[in-house]
Amino acid sequence: MSKPMDGWSGDGWSVAYGQFIVKWRWMVILLSVLAAVGLGTGGRNLAFTSDYRVFFSDQNPQLQAYDRLQNVYSRTDNILFVLKPAEARFSHPNGWPWCKK
């Protein structure tokens, strides 16, 4: 059988950890709640953005070239789908049978 590494004698560490948690349970609970509240209050400052410009400086030549390209053509990132039935009756319940599939 191999020799344990530097003070790690099987379950000794986990038993000591469990005894520490039981001995100092109120302190562990208090610190856990304080950590959760602290992390939760900082979480409101987190946000997702789809603006890729936050990663580049205004002097970035690729970003400047992309801005010039967008000024010539467009800045839209949207796609529009227009659906028109063969018949002109939109409000009829059976007017959109392919939509129900």
Number of C-alpha atoms within 10 A of each C-alpha: 3 4 7 9 8 6 8 11 11 10 9 11 12 12 11 11 12 13 12 12 14 12 11 11 13 11 12 14 12 11 12 12 12 12 12 12 12 11 11 11 11 10 10 8 7 8 6 5 8 6 7 8 10 9 7 11 10 11 8 9 11 11 15 13 11 11 14 12 12 12 10 9 9 10 10 7 5 6 6 5 6 5 7 10 11 9 8 9 12 12 8 8 8 11 14 17 9 8 7 6 5
